[in-house]
Amino acid sequence: MRAGRSDMLTYRNTVIGVDHMQTTDIKETAHQLIDQLPKGSTWNDAIYEMVVRREIELGLEDSEAGRLTPVADVRKEFGLDQE
């Protein structure tokens, strides 16, 4: 049985907290992610969480390196009104 959406959202908020983002040992981090999955999670759930984690790490690295796009540029690119 697959984990409920509310279980996954609660789990996700716990896992991707700032304190978890500092771990550098990939095996340890993978174990933590898997250990925190709710009962009934699937392989797809585990892989999804690992991909989300990696994308967040990449985004933080870009931010720290100054590789940012101003909000106004993003809104223009997607044809959104300026606020």
N, C-alpha and C positions, 0 to 999 in steps of 0.2 A: 504494500500500500504506500502510495506517495504521500509525502509530508504535506500538511495543509499550508495554504498561502500565508496565513497569519504566523504559523510556526516558522516558516522560511524568512519572513520579514523580521521577526524578533531575532532569529539566528543571525541574519545578515547584519543587523544593526550592531550586534555584539562582536562579530568576527572582524568587520572592517574598521573597527575603532582605531584611533591613532596609536594606542599602545601596541596593537598587533602589527602595525605597519613597520615597526622598527626591527622586526626579526630578520636576520640575514641568512640563517641556515635554512635552505629550501626544504630539506627533509623534515626538519622540525616544524616548519610552517605548514607543510602539506599535512602532517599528522594532526596539527591543531585544527586545521580547516575540516578535516574528515571527522575528527573526534567530536566536533561541535555540530555536525549535521544532525537534524532531527531523525528519530527512528522512521523507517520507511523511505528514506532518501534513496534516490537512484544514482547510477553512474553519471547520468546527465546532470543531476543536481551537483555532484561533486566537481565535475569538470567545469560547470558553469561558475561555481564559486571560485575556482582557481583562476579562471579567465578574468572574472571581475576583479579579483585581487591584483592580478598582474597589470590590468589596464589602469587601475587606480595608482599603482606604484609608478607606472610609466608617466602618468599625468602629473604626479607629484614631482618626479624627476624633471620633467619639462618645465614645470612652474618654477622650481628652484634654480634652473638654468636660465630662466628669463625667456623661455620660448612660449610666449603667451600671445593670444589674439584678443584685441579689445572687443568688448561686447558690441559696440556700435558696428564694427566690421562684420561680426557674425550675424547680427540682425540684418544688415544690408545684404549679405550673401544669401540669406534665406528669404529675402523679400518681406521682412517683418517691419512694422511701423517703428519709428524711433520714439522712445519714451523719455 
